[in-house]
Amino acid sequence: MKVSVLLPAAGSGQRIGRGPKAFIEVGGKTLLQWALEGFAWADEIVVALPFGHHLDVPGLKAVLGGQTRQQSVFNMVQAATGEIVLVHDVARPFVVREAVERLLCEVRRSGAATLAVPVPDTLVQEQQRQYGAVIPREHYRLVQTPQGFRRELLWKAHLEAQAEGLEFTDDAQLVRSLGHPVALVEGDRRMFKVTYPEDLILAEGLARTWKS
């Protein structure tokens, strides 16, 4: 099956405060460049870019990003031609191929899956800024990307969400809203998300190891 990788790269990166996050550099390359290299094997790559940004990359399909991540993914799914689509956060620059292959295997089997990793720390409920009830972490997972779907399934989920005016933080929630199960596949902690300024320090360190 043809695989299309969708990269939403239109986010403002407000929490880091250095402009559009996709164009922040780590290890001498932008986060977007890291993602493009990590998925160079894909049959098709579609990128959603902020207004006024352009990329001169042969074979790359670029669309205009929306006001939200969901709108950007909608635009990319519309443009994608693969039977399977992988939606990946550009803010996760280090793509572990073995984890992606596990994901693809499950998507081909069940139609929808996401990478996820166990919660490593004690998980508590905050109660007025105090240490509250301990939540058993064994049944919780941290969701990663890419998330993978049969294209027609994800397209249907986006159309229904748009018609009902619903917004979700990721595409797995969109698909679950249809009543379709989304499998959890073992992820990789190296595929962490650059969200806060201190994450850039960790990413710089990993970038040096990744190059070698």
Backbone as ProteinMPNN parsed JSONL, in Angstrom:
{"seq_chain_A": "MKVSVLLPAAGSGQRIGRGPKAFIEVGGKTLLQWALEGFAWADEIVVALPFGHHLDVPGLKAVLGGQTRQQSVFNMVQAATGEIVLVHDVARPFVVREAVERLLCEVRRSGAATLAVPVPDTLVQEQQRQYGAVIPREHYRLVQTPQGFRRELLWKAHLEAQAEGLEFTDDAQLVRSLGHPVALVEGDRRMFKVTYPEDLILAEGLARTWKS", "coords_chain_A": {"N_chain_A": [[0.835, -1.201, 0.0], [0.468, 2.234, -0.779], [2.144, 4.774, 1.01], [1.499, 7.798, 2.57], [3.013, 10.491, 4.172], [2.108, 12.882, 6.508], [2.862, 16.101, 7.481], [2.249, 18.409, 9.769], [3.205, 21.656, 9.794], [2.675, 24.235, 10.489], [2.411, 25.453, 12.907], [2.636, 27.942, 15.532], [4.45, 27.858, 17.622], [4.339, 28.974, 20.244], [4.927, 28.386, 22.954], [7.643, 27.999, 23.041], [8.571, 30.314, 21.927], [10.068, 31.235, 19.738], [9.286, 31.81, 17.148], [7.715, 30.128, 14.261], [7.597, 26.742, 15.043], [8.496, 24.618, 13.462], [10.638, 25.582, 12.059], [12.69, 26.049, 13.75], [16.055, 25.492, 14.662], [17.933, 22.542, 15.304], [20.834, 20.912, 16.099], [21.964, 21.908, 13.743], [20.042, 21.658, 11.784], [16.677, 22.328, 10.731], [13.689, 21.559, 12.624], [11.761, 20.633, 10.885], [13.337, 19.758, 8.723], [14.648, 17.597, 9.907], [12.458, 15.861, 10.247], [11.667, 15.464, 7.583], [13.89, 14.093, 6.578], [13.744, 11.829, 8.17], [11.526, 10.531, 7.176], [12.109, 10.005, 4.557], [11.896, 7.724, 3.078], [9.236, 7.351, 2.462], [6.353, 7.022, 0.265], [5.093, 9.363, -0.389], [5.214, 12.715, 0.707], [3.5, 15.131, 2.492], [3.263, 18.475, 3.377], [2.065, 20.891, 5.657], [2.213, 24.291, 5.579], [2.992, 27.498, 7.11], [1.365, 30.602, 6.183], [2.984, 32.299, 3.553], [5.367, 30.903, 3.668], [7.655, 28.822, 1.951], [8.875, 25.797, 0.432], [11.6, 24.413, -1.233], [11.773, 21.584, -2.245], [12.33, 18.724, -4.005], [9.659, 16.747, -5.213], [8.146, 17.062, -2.95], [4.977, 17.737, -1.52], [3.225, 20.573, -0.843], [0.895, 22.269, 1.246], [-1.365, 24.876, 2.276], [-1.329, 25.744, 5.669], [-3.818, 25.479, 8.304], [-5.87, 27.365, 10.671], [-5.852, 25.864, 12.945], [-4.336, 22.825, 14.205], [-5.901, 20.647, 13.455], [-7.287, 21.637, 11.224], [-5.156, 22.003, 9.49], [-4.305, 19.342, 9.113], [-6.589, 18.321, 7.891], [-6.453, 19.663, 5.411], [-4.153, 18.466, 4.405], [-4.799, 15.707, 4.317], [-6.737, 15.799, 2.377], [-5.166, 16.389, 0.178], [-3.501, 14.196, -0.01], [-2.488, 11.065, -1.495], [-2.012, 8.469, -0.824], [-2.895, 5.115, 0.256], [-2.555, 4.584, 2.903], [-2.088, 6.817, 5.569], [0.248, 8.612, 7.485], [0.349, 10.623, 10.245], [2.407, 13.014, 11.521], [4.015, 14.742, 14.182], [5.957, 17.529, 13.586], [7.481, 18.555, 15.56], [8.628, 16.411, 16.768], [11.545, 15.485, 16.194], [13.225, 13.238, 15.886], [13.064, 10.393, 14.239], [12.305, 7.109, 14.667], [12.847, 4.393, 12.869], [12.207, 1.664, 13.278], [10.101, 1.748, 15.123], [8.171, 3.05, 13.604], [7.742, 1.148, 11.617], [6.56, -0.878, 13.121], [4.179, 0.404, 13.707], [3.052, 0.753, 11.131], [2.587, -1.893, 10.416], [0.49, -2.573, 12.151], [-1.471, -0.741, 11.332], [-2.006, -1.605, 8.745], [-3.252, -3.94, 9.42], [-5.441, -3.297, 11.155], [-6.4, -0.755, 10.556], [-6.223, 1.632, 12.034], [-3.975, 3.231, 14.207], [-1.732, 4.225, 16.859], [1.459, 5.358, 18.017], [2.694, 4.851, 21.324], [3.877, 5.29, 24.693], [4.701, 3.89, 27.937], [3.79, 5.532, 31.053], [6.347, 6.872, 32.901], [6.723, 8.022, 35.425], [5.569, 8.722, 38.804], [2.138, 9.354, 39.013], [-0.028, 11.89, 39.832], [-3.009, 13.491, 41.103], [-3.555, 16.915, 40.981], [-4.446, 18.913, 43.685], [-5.592, 21.801, 44.562], [-3.011, 22.871, 44.212], [-1.606, 21.057, 45.672], [-0.189, 17.858, 46.559], [-2.104, 15.378, 45.429], [-4.471, 12.72, 45.026], [-3.04, 9.57, 44.173], [-2.658, 8.319, 40.943], [-3.102, 5.259, 39.385], [-0.564, 4.349, 37.324], [-0.225, 2.283, 35.565], [-2.198, 1.794, 33.725], [-2.134, 3.863, 31.943], [-0.975, 5.763, 29.124], [1.487, 7.614, 27.291], [0.857, 9.401, 24.487], [2.305, 9.255, 21.291], [3.556, 10.403, 18.082], [4.356, 9.098, 14.798], [0.815, 8.86, 14.009], [-1.232, 6.441, 12.521], [-3.391, 5.681, 9.741], [-5.938, 4.179, 7.658], [-6.484, 5.953, 4.732], [-9.097, 6.649, 3.808], [-10.634, 6.254, 6.064], [-9.648, 8.154, 7.919], [-10.232, 10.467, 6.499], [-13.037, 10.425, 6.418], [-13.505, 10.749, 9.161], [-12.527, 13.337, 9.589], [-14.247, 14.824, 7.948], [-16.716, 14.427, 9.243], [-16.191, 15.549, 11.76], [-15.754, 18.185, 11.031], [-18.256, 18.863, 9.998], [-19.771, 18.767, 12.319], [-18.592, 20.642, 13.867], [-16.532, 20.004, 15.649], [-13.515, 19.91, 17.563], [-10.393, 18.369, 17.965], [-7.426, 17.24, 19.712], [-5.711, 15.456, 18.543], [-5.434, 13.068, 15.805], [-6.196, 10.49, 16.351], [-8.213, 10.739, 18.237], [-10.197, 11.835, 16.64], [-10.791, 9.696, 14.918], [-11.644, 7.785, 16.775], [-13.974, 9.015, 17.539], [-15.709, 8.257, 15.609], [-16.355, 5.788, 16.394], [-14.58, 3.868, 15.764], [-12.009, 1.662, 16.7], [-8.719, 2.484, 17.956], [-5.585, 1.256, 17.793], [-2.944, 0.78, 20.2], [0.487, 1.074, 19.83], [3.77, 0.014, 20.548], [5.907, 2.642, 21.248], [8.773, 4.846, 21.089], [11.063, 6.31, 23.25], [12.92, 8.109, 22.36], [11.658, 9.546, 20.475], [10.662, 11.988, 21.398], [8.732, 14.981, 22.14], [9.458, 18.254, 21.176], [8.678, 20.831, 23.07], [8.957, 22.773, 25.091], [11.376, 25.367, 25.995], [13.579, 24.108, 27.328], [13.528, 21.589, 26.238], [14.85, 21.82, 23.867], [17.516, 21.749, 24.564], [17.865, 19.08, 25.308], [17.307, 17.944, 22.829], [19.406, 18.924, 21.259], [21.549, 17.535, 22.377], [20.851, 14.846, 21.776], [20.862, 15.032, 19.02], [23.579, 15.167, 18.355], [24.422, 12.578, 18.965], [22.777, 11.167, 17.228], [23.735, 11.893, 14.71], [26.207, 10.643, 14.696]], "CA_chain_A": [[0.0, 0.0, 0.0], [1.196, 3.499, -0.828], [2.148, 5.48, 2.292], [1.682, 9.252, 2.566], [3.333, 11.056, 5.485], [1.571, 14.238, 6.627], [3.634, 16.851, 8.468], [1.731, 19.743, 10.075], [4.352, 22.515, 10.126], [2.182, 25.615, 10.474], [2.234, 25.921, 14.276], [3.353, 29.181, 15.877], [5.49, 27.602, 18.608], [4.238, 30.02, 21.264], [5.52, 28.021, 24.236], [9.088, 28.181, 22.953], [8.755, 31.739, 21.71], [11.102, 31.516, 18.728], [8.676, 31.76, 15.83], [7.168, 28.825, 13.88], [8.441, 25.702, 15.626], [9.082, 23.751, 12.434], [11.836, 26.187, 11.478], [13.725, 26.14, 14.783], [17.165, 24.59, 14.343], [18.531, 21.637, 16.286], [21.924, 20.181, 15.45], [22.264, 22.441, 12.415], [18.928, 21.454, 10.856], [15.384, 22.674, 11.308], [12.887, 20.408, 13.02], [11.116, 20.119, 9.682], [14.326, 19.0, 7.958], [14.823, 16.303, 10.576], [11.305, 15.014, 9.933], [11.724, 15.11, 6.16], [14.909, 13.055, 6.423], [13.282, 10.617, 8.839], [10.494, 9.871, 6.37], [12.522, 10.076, 3.149], [11.527, 6.466, 2.43], [7.797, 7.308, 2.191], [5.951, 7.199, -1.131], [4.656, 10.739, -0.58], [5.236, 13.56, 1.899], [2.698, 16.344, 2.363], [3.575, 19.385, 4.476], [1.225, 22.077, 5.802], [3.122, 25.386, 5.909], [2.366, 28.793, 7.425], [1.227, 31.521, 5.061], [4.199, 33.001, 3.195], [6.526, 30.016, 3.691], [7.773, 27.923, 0.806], [9.973, 24.841, 0.501], [12.067, 23.965, -2.538], [12.191, 20.196, -2.057], [11.763, 17.931, -5.102], [8.7, 15.713, -4.873], [7.363, 17.405, -1.758], [3.688, 18.367, -1.778], [2.968, 21.547, 0.217], [-0.433, 22.886, 1.292], [-1.447, 25.949, 3.254], [-1.805, 25.32, 6.976], [-5.031, 26.108, 8.796], [-5.776, 28.083, 11.93], [-5.604, 24.859, 13.97], [-3.682, 21.609, 13.715], [-6.904, 19.823, 12.794], [-7.54, 22.197, 9.903], [-3.978, 21.719, 8.658], [-4.336, 17.927, 8.732], [-7.678, 18.202, 6.914], [-5.925, 20.096, 4.107], [-3.167, 17.489, 3.93], [-5.494, 14.468, 3.948], [-7.396, 16.091, 1.106], [-4.162, 16.38, -0.887], [-2.747, 12.94, -0.007], [-2.949, 10.047, -2.441], [-1.698, 7.138, -0.326], [-3.957, 4.354, 0.927], [-2.261, 4.747, 4.318], [-1.498, 8.116, 5.895], [0.874, 8.756, 8.788], [0.365, 12.028, 10.671], [3.538, 13.105, 12.454], [4.38, 16.063, 14.696], [7.294, 17.983, 13.203], [8.189, 18.815, 16.814], [9.316, 15.169, 17.154], [12.499, 15.444, 15.092], [13.991, 12.001, 15.766], [12.144, 9.357, 13.769], [12.865, 5.769, 14.836], [12.223, 3.607, 11.791], [11.647, 0.412, 13.793], [8.797, 2.056, 15.721], [7.247, 3.364, 12.512], [7.397, -0.114, 10.957], [5.569, -1.545, 13.989], [2.918, 1.122, 13.517], [2.513, 0.437, 9.805], [2.095, -3.277, 10.451], [-0.818, -2.565, 12.81], [-2.422, 0.008, 10.494], [-2.412, -2.493, 7.651], [-4.113, -4.975, 9.982], [-6.68, -2.841, 11.803], [-6.884, 0.487, 9.961], [-5.936, 2.826, 12.83], [-3.075, 2.948, 15.326], [-0.822, 5.299, 17.245], [2.544, 5.007, 18.912], [2.492, 5.291, 22.699], [4.849, 4.745, 25.643], [4.199, 3.902, 29.315], [4.084, 6.684, 31.913], [7.439, 6.393, 33.755], [6.762, 8.684, 36.719], [4.373, 8.691, 39.634], [1.111, 10.231, 38.458], [-0.933, 12.314, 40.902], [-3.98, 14.537, 40.811], [-3.297, 18.148, 41.717], [-5.58, 19.389, 44.468], [-5.257, 23.134, 45.064], [-1.548, 22.964, 44.176], [-1.059, 20.106, 46.623], [-0.054, 16.465, 46.136], [-3.396, 14.748, 45.649], [-4.609, 11.273, 44.888], [-2.146, 8.888, 43.237], [-3.384, 7.658, 39.858], [-2.332, 4.092, 38.937], [-0.018, 4.675, 36.002], [-0.115, 1.087, 34.722], [-3.228, 1.787, 32.68], [-2.043, 5.106, 31.181], [0.101, 5.828, 28.145], [1.78, 8.896, 26.655], [0.66, 9.215, 23.046], [3.304, 9.832, 20.401], [3.28, 10.29, 16.656], [3.173, 9.211, 13.956], [-0.407, 8.089, 14.102], [-1.469, 5.941, 11.173], [-4.779, 5.345, 9.42], [-6.371, 4.084, 6.269], [-6.822, 7.328, 4.365], [-10.544, 6.884, 3.715], [-11.158, 6.31, 7.427], [-9.307, 9.45, 8.498], [-10.965, 11.499, 5.752], [-14.408, 10.398, 6.92], [-13.497, 11.313, 10.509], [-12.362, 14.789, 9.469], [-15.473, 15.397, 7.389], [-17.762, 14.426, 10.266], [-15.835, 16.525, 12.788], [-15.959, 19.505, 10.452], [-19.699, 19.086, 9.903], [-20.329, 18.932, 13.658], [-17.883, 21.705, 14.558], [-15.755, 19.428, 16.744], [-12.069, 20.049, 17.488], [-9.658, 17.409, 18.779], [-5.994, 17.549, 19.759], [-4.981, 14.577, 17.63], [-6.299, 12.393, 14.837], [-6.742, 9.28, 16.96], [-9.494, 11.116, 18.838], [-11.143, 11.993, 15.537], [-11.208, 8.373, 14.446], [-12.413, 7.163, 17.859], [-15.3, 9.638, 17.579], [-16.544, 7.497, 14.673], [-16.608, 4.47, 16.963], [-13.557, 2.939, 15.273], [-10.916, 1.54, 17.679], [-7.366, 2.886, 17.571], [-4.647, 0.401, 18.518], [-1.724, 1.361, 20.756], [1.685, 0.357, 19.39], [4.951, 0.419, 21.316], [6.67, 3.74, 20.658], [10.192, 4.946, 21.422], [11.225, 7.558, 23.999], [13.744, 9.058, 21.602], [10.752, 10.337, 19.639], [9.996, 12.937, 22.294], [8.243, 16.199, 21.496], [10.058, 19.523, 21.575], [7.551, 21.687, 23.435], [9.425, 23.862, 25.943], [12.765, 25.733, 25.689], [14.552, 23.138, 27.834], [13.538, 20.423, 25.352], [15.842, 22.061, 22.82], [18.814, 21.315, 25.091], [17.868, 17.623, 25.167], [17.346, 17.63, 21.402], [20.77, 19.182, 20.776], [22.378, 16.416, 22.807], [20.514, 13.661, 20.997], [21.256, 15.276, 17.633], [24.996, 14.806, 18.206], [24.492, 11.112, 18.941], [22.063, 10.717, 16.018], [24.621, 12.087, 13.565], [27.312, 9.696, 14.724]], "C_chain_A": [[0.871, 1.253, 0.0], [1.029, 4.249, 0.492], [2.414, 6.966, 2.071], [1.957, 9.713, 3.992], [2.891, 12.512, 5.5], [2.285, 14.947, 7.772], [3.016, 18.226, 8.687], [2.877, 20.63, 10.564], [3.95, 23.98, 10.167], [2.01, 26.2, 11.866], [3.109, 27.117, 14.608], [4.471, 28.978, 16.884], [5.5, 28.607, 19.748], [4.953, 29.661, 22.555], [7.037, 28.111, 24.227], [9.423, 29.642, 22.691], [9.835, 32.106, 20.72], [10.552, 31.425, 17.314], [8.156, 30.368, 15.516], [8.106, 27.693, 14.269], [9.155, 24.861, 14.573], [10.395, 24.28, 11.891], [12.899, 26.517, 12.527], [14.812, 25.111, 14.471], [17.634, 23.802, 15.552], [19.629, 20.867, 15.572], [22.193, 20.625, 14.026], [21.176, 22.237, 11.378], [17.634, 21.884, 11.53], [14.656, 21.398, 11.727], [12.184, 19.794, 11.817], [12.094, 19.301, 8.841], [14.593, 17.635, 8.579], [13.679, 15.354, 10.207], [11.318, 14.56, 8.475], [12.745, 14.004, 5.916], [14.441, 11.736, 7.037], [12.251, 9.841, 8.051], [10.827, 9.904, 4.875], [12.119, 8.828, 2.365], [10.068, 6.441, 1.982], [7.493, 7.524, 0.711], [5.585, 8.647, -1.426], [4.764, 11.467, 0.759], [4.456, 14.831, 1.598], [2.964, 17.2, 3.597], [2.583, 20.547, 4.471], [2.091, 23.208, 6.336], [2.362, 26.652, 6.3], [2.279, 29.659, 6.175], [2.546, 32.245, 4.811], [5.453, 32.155, 3.21], [6.483, 29.074, 2.486], [8.957, 26.994, 1.016], [10.319, 24.389, -0.908], [12.661, 22.567, -2.382], [11.539, 19.357, -3.149], [10.82, 16.843, -4.591], [7.835, 16.001, -3.668], [6.07, 18.106, -2.161], [3.369, 19.289, -0.601], [1.554, 22.11, 0.087], [-0.391, 23.995, 2.334], [-2.004, 25.412, 4.566], [-3.057, 26.07, 7.39], [-4.797, 26.857, 10.095], [-5.506, 27.137, 13.099], [-4.887, 23.677, 13.337], [-4.677, 20.76, 12.932], [-7.205, 20.323, 11.387], [-6.374, 21.927, 8.954], [-3.981, 20.27, 8.192], [-5.449, 17.675, 7.717], [-7.173, 18.553, 5.516], [-4.952, 19.072, 3.531], [-3.817, 16.165, 3.533], [-6.181, 14.635, 2.597], [-6.418, 15.986, -0.057], [-3.44, 15.044, -1.027], [-3.357, 11.924, -0.966], [-2.667, 8.621, -1.968], [-2.892, 6.449, 0.304], [-3.803, 4.433, 2.442], [-1.645, 6.12, 4.533], [-0.937, 8.055, 7.316], [0.928, 10.243, 9.116], [1.423, 12.152, 11.765], [3.794, 14.544, 12.861], [5.8, 16.412, 14.279], [8.137, 18.257, 14.447], [8.814, 17.555, 17.407], [10.356, 14.88, 16.083], [13.167, 14.093, 14.86], [13.057, 10.838, 15.48], [12.843, 8.002, 13.858], [12.138, 4.825, 13.878], [11.575, 2.323, 12.308], [10.267, 0.638, 14.404], [7.76, 2.339, 14.641], [6.82, 2.088, 11.785], [6.396, -0.908, 11.79], [4.19, -0.919, 13.795], [2.275, 0.746, 12.186], [1.927, -0.97, 9.764], [0.699, -3.327, 11.062], [-1.863, -1.826, 11.975], [-2.91, -0.857, 9.336], [-3.393, -3.551, 8.156], [-5.473, -4.438, 10.421], [-7.219, -1.511, 11.282], [-6.574, 1.745, 10.729], [-5.06, 2.46, 14.022], [-2.241, 4.183, 15.639], [0.301, 4.734, 18.09], [2.232, 5.557, 20.295], [3.538, 4.63, 23.585], [4.254, 4.793, 27.05], [4.575, 5.193, 30.033], [5.166, 6.248, 32.907], [7.401, 6.918, 35.185], [5.484, 8.434, 37.518], [3.395, 9.744, 39.122], [0.117, 10.587, 39.565], [-1.906, 13.36, 40.38], [-3.646, 15.769, 41.641], [-4.57, 18.594, 42.421], [-5.18, 20.683, 45.156], [-3.742, 23.282, 45.269], [-0.873, 22.063, 45.202], [-1.025, 18.71, 45.993], [-1.356, 15.748, 46.473], [-3.361, 13.248, 45.473], [-3.631, 10.721, 43.854], [-2.984, 8.124, 42.217], [-2.55, 6.475, 39.379], [-1.858, 4.274, 37.496], [0.005, 3.485, 35.046], [-1.08, 1.114, 33.547], [-3.188, 3.043, 31.806], [-0.837, 5.065, 30.243], [0.265, 7.269, 27.662], [1.727, 8.684, 25.148], [1.746, 9.945, 22.264], [2.742, 9.9, 18.979], [4.521, 9.675, 16.005], [1.987, 8.386, 14.456], [-0.775, 7.68, 12.685], [-2.901, 5.473, 10.963], [-4.917, 4.979, 7.942], [-6.886, 5.474, 5.881], [-8.323, 7.583, 4.367], [-11.186, 6.981, 5.097], [-10.877, 7.674, 8.059], [-10.06, 10.584, 7.801], [-12.418, 11.573, 6.228], [-14.492, 11.041, 8.304], [-13.373, 12.828, 10.476], [-13.621, 15.453, 8.932], [-16.571, 15.477, 8.442], [-17.469, 15.454, 11.36], [-16.073, 17.943, 12.288], [-17.449, 19.834, 10.387], [-20.321, 19.371, 11.262], [-19.62, 20.02, 14.464], [-17.064, 21.225, 15.739], [-14.262, 19.604, 16.503], [-11.409, 19.062, 18.444], [-8.161, 17.744, 18.729], [-5.151, 16.599, 18.93], [-5.976, 13.79, 16.782], [-6.861, 11.082, 15.366], [-8.093, 9.576, 17.608], [-10.575, 11.292, 17.778], [-11.7, 10.643, 15.098], [-12.024, 7.655, 15.513], [-13.827, 7.748, 17.928], [-16.258, 8.977, 16.589], [-16.971, 6.159, 15.264], [-15.606, 3.436, 16.503], [-12.428, 2.858, 16.291], [-9.571, 1.973, 17.09], [-6.385, 2.081, 18.418], [-3.463, 1.202, 19.04], [-0.552, 0.463, 20.393], [2.884, 0.897, 20.168], [5.747, 1.498, 20.581], [8.13, 3.695, 21.053], [10.423, 6.297, 22.086], [12.131, 8.567, 23.31], [12.884, 9.945, 20.704], [9.952, 11.309, 20.509], [9.647, 14.222, 21.544], [8.937, 17.432, 22.056], [8.926, 20.518, 21.801], [8.005, 22.936, 24.182], [10.895, 24.168, 25.636], [13.79, 24.706, 26.157], [14.61, 21.866, 26.992], [14.564, 20.577, 24.234], [17.229, 21.624, 23.267], [18.936, 19.793, 24.952], [18.006, 17.221, 23.695], [18.737, 17.865, 20.819], [21.694, 18.035, 21.158], [22.12, 15.163, 21.997], [20.925, 13.815, 19.546], [22.71, 14.879, 17.391], [25.173, 13.3, 18.137], [23.884, 10.568, 17.661], [22.969, 10.815, 14.796], [25.71, 11.016, 13.517], [26.843, 8.253, 14.518]], "O_chain_A": [[1.885, 1.317, 0.695], [-0.075, 4.351, 1.026], [3.417, 7.347, 1.467], [1.219, 9.365, 4.914], [3.254, 13.287, 4.614], [2.311, 14.451, 8.898], [3.23, 19.127, 7.877], [3.449, 20.382, 11.626], [4.769, 24.863, 9.914], [1.52, 27.321, 12.007], [4.187, 27.288, 14.039], [5.355, 29.827, 17.0], [6.568, 29.046, 20.173], [5.531, 30.538, 23.198], [7.657, 28.278, 25.277], [10.435, 30.15, 23.173], [10.455, 33.163, 20.836], [11.256, 31.016, 16.391], [8.146, 29.505, 16.393], [9.272, 27.682, 13.875], [10.293, 24.441, 14.779], [11.184, 23.523, 11.325], [13.889, 27.184, 12.226], [14.513, 23.99, 14.061], [17.721, 24.32, 16.665], [19.377, 20.235, 14.546], [22.603, 19.82, 13.189], [21.356, 22.598, 10.215], [17.509, 21.815, 12.753], [14.963, 20.305, 11.251], [12.03, 18.575, 11.739], [11.72, 18.259, 8.301], [14.745, 16.64, 7.871], [13.91, 14.187, 9.892], [11.013, 13.406, 8.174], [12.494, 13.084, 5.138], [14.705, 10.661, 6.498], [12.11, 8.631, 8.228], [9.933, 9.839, 4.032], [12.014, 8.865, 1.139], [9.696, 5.578, 1.186], [8.282, 8.136, -0.008], [5.736, 9.116, -2.554], [4.447, 10.907, 1.808], [4.702, 15.515, 0.604], [2.898, 16.712, 4.725], [2.292, 21.12, 3.421], [2.646, 23.098, 7.429], [1.226, 26.856, 5.872], [3.034, 29.465, 5.223], [3.162, 32.752, 5.749], [6.514, 32.631, 2.806], [5.424, 28.604, 2.072], [9.925, 27.348, 1.69], [9.436, 24.025, -1.685], [13.879, 22.388, -2.385], [10.312, 19.285, -3.214], [11.146, 16.113, -3.655], [6.89, 15.263, -3.391], [6.072, 18.968, -3.04], [3.256, 18.818, 0.531], [1.076, 22.389, -1.013], [0.511, 24.043, 3.171], [-3.018, 24.714, 4.582], [-3.33, 27.162, 6.893], [-3.664, 26.97, 10.562], [-4.989, 27.561, 14.132], [-4.832, 23.538, 12.115], [-4.346, 20.218, 11.878], [-7.36, 19.526, 10.462], [-6.573, 21.657, 7.769], [-3.697, 19.986, 7.029], [-5.267, 16.896, 6.782], [-7.434, 17.83, 4.554], [-4.928, 18.837, 2.323], [-3.435, 15.564, 2.529], [-6.199, 13.715, 1.78], [-6.787, 15.551, -1.147], [-2.827, 14.784, -2.063], [-4.562, 11.919, -1.216], [-3.044, 7.663, -2.643], [-3.795, 7.105, 0.823], [-4.786, 4.361, 3.179], [-0.779, 6.541, 3.767], [-1.568, 7.517, 8.226], [1.487, 11.031, 8.353], [1.349, 11.485, 12.797], [3.795, 15.451, 12.028], [6.739, 15.677, 14.583], [9.365, 18.196, 14.393], [9.467, 17.627, 18.448], [10.089, 14.114, 15.156], [13.631, 13.822, 13.753], [12.35, 10.359, 16.366], [13.857, 7.778, 13.198], [10.963, 4.509, 14.066], [10.509, 1.934, 11.829], [9.366, -0.181, 14.226], [6.609, 1.918, 14.752], [5.663, 1.962, 11.381], [5.49, -1.537, 11.243], [3.176, -1.614, 13.727], [1.081, 0.455, 12.131], [0.888, -1.2, 9.144], [-0.176, -4.033, 10.562], [-3.018, -2.246, 11.92], [-4.093, -0.837, 8.993], [-4.261, -4.004, 7.41], [-6.514, -5.02, 10.117], [-8.374, -1.172, 11.539], [-6.644, 2.836, 10.163], [-5.35, 1.514, 14.755], [-2.067, 5.066, 14.799], [0.117, 3.744, 18.798], [1.587, 6.597, 20.428], [4.03, 3.545, 23.273], [3.402, 5.635, 27.334], [5.546, 5.86, 29.674], [4.925, 5.33, 33.691], [7.996, 6.309, 36.073], [4.466, 7.998, 36.981], [3.777, 10.878, 38.834], [-0.502, 9.707, 40.162], [-1.666, 14.017, 39.367], [-3.473, 15.679, 42.857], [-5.641, 18.642, 41.816], [-4.517, 20.673, 46.194], [-3.265, 23.735, 46.309], [0.285, 22.275, 45.56], [-1.735, 18.427, 45.028], [-1.676, 15.534, 47.642], [-2.352, 12.594, 45.738], [-3.418, 11.32, 42.8], [-3.897, 7.38, 42.575], [-1.394, 6.662, 39.0], [-2.666, 4.343, 36.57], [0.23, 3.658, 33.848], [-0.811, 0.526, 32.499], [-4.102, 3.271, 31.013], [0.175, 4.424, 30.527], [-0.694, 8.04, 27.629], [2.476, 7.872, 24.604], [2.062, 11.101, 22.542], [1.605, 9.505, 18.722], [5.61, 9.717, 16.578], [2.118, 7.403, 15.185], [-0.646, 8.474, 11.753], [-3.54, 4.943, 11.872], [-4.128, 5.406, 7.098], [-7.641, 6.091, 6.633], [-8.779, 8.612, 4.866], [-12.165, 7.704, 5.281], [-11.764, 8.276, 8.664], [-10.475, 11.547, 8.445], [-12.959, 12.663, 6.416], [-15.428, 11.787, 8.591], [-14.035, 13.525, 11.244], [-14.017, 16.519, 9.403], [-17.279, 16.48, 8.527], [-18.373, 16.145, 11.831], [-16.541, 18.801, 13.037], [-17.854, 20.956, 10.688], [-21.287, 20.128, 11.358], [-19.994, 20.293, 15.604], [-16.911, 21.947, 16.724], [-13.792, 19.467, 15.374], [-11.82, 18.937, 19.598], [-7.696, 18.438, 17.825], [-3.992, 16.898, 18.639], [-7.185, 13.836, 17.006], [-7.892, 10.61, 14.885], [-9.011, 8.759, 17.537], [-11.733, 10.938, 17.999], [-12.907, 10.471, 14.931], [-13.001, 6.981, 15.187], [-14.766, 7.061, 18.327], [-17.475, 9.117, 16.712], [-17.836, 5.476, 14.714], [-15.752, 2.252, 16.808], [-11.926, 3.899, 16.715], [-9.327, 1.842, 15.891], [-6.366, 2.221, 19.641], [-3.028, 2.172, 18.418], [-0.587, -0.747, 20.615], [2.987, 2.099, 20.411], [6.198, 1.301, 19.453], [8.67, 2.622, 21.324], [10.021, 7.326, 21.543], [12.109, 9.752, 23.643], [13.346, 10.983, 20.229], [8.735, 11.433, 20.373], [10.185, 14.511, 20.475], [8.993, 17.624, 23.271], [8.295, 20.988, 20.854], [7.497, 24.03, 23.935], [11.592, 23.322, 25.075], [14.772, 24.455, 25.457], [15.608, 21.145, 27.018], [15.085, 19.588, 23.717], [18.034, 21.178, 22.449], [19.974, 19.281, 24.533], [18.728, 16.281, 23.361], [19.197, 17.092, 19.979], [22.528, 17.61, 20.357], [23.059, 14.488, 21.575], [21.299, 12.834, 18.902], [23.038, 14.32, 16.344], [25.975, 12.797, 17.35], [24.407, 9.622, 17.072], [22.97, 9.925, 13.946], [26.086, 10.542, 12.445], [27.661, 7.333, 14.516]]}, "name": "protein", "num_of_chains": 1, "seq": "MKVSVLLPAAGSGQRIGRGPKAFIEVGGKTLLQWALEGFAWADEIVVALPFGHHLDVPGLKAVLGGQTRQQSVFNMVQAATGEIVLVHDVARPFVVREAVERLLCEVRRSGAATLAVPVPDTLVQEQQRQYGAVIPREHYRLVQTPQGFRRELLWKAHLEAQAEGLEFTDDAQLVRSLGHPVALVEGDRRMFKVTYPEDLILAEGLARTWKS"}
